[in-house]
Amino acid sequence: MTGVHLYGLLEGVTFEQATASFNNFHTIAEQVYHINYYISAVLKVLQGGPLDAHDKFSWDCPAINSEADWQQLQSKCRGDAEAFAKFVEAMPEEKLLQDFADPKYGNWHRNLTCILEHSHYHLGQIALSKKLASL
């Protein structure tokens, strides 16, 4: 468990800060897009659709050219995350041990845990980028 969450961390981050690049690191906006790319992909599976995610596209963040663009990205991320959480909360416990999308990816428990770990990894990167952006 962590005392930090994405929405709290992004609070007050301007579009300029979200798109600032430091030492060729991914921007805050790119990190948010990347986190949401996988949440969105798994959400589609939770909704009964196929798994259609490819690592090579996970950093293809659309251009963020204004505060409105930045707010739109955050809104999509929040909406997908809230829908994702509702599906997971409603998931019967026995489904956690069933195969996720394709047996080669392991079970639901493994994949949901990986989504959390992946998101927290990038949350740390966002925290560091936010500190750099405020210097």
Beta strands, then each sheet from edge to edge (+ up, - down):
end
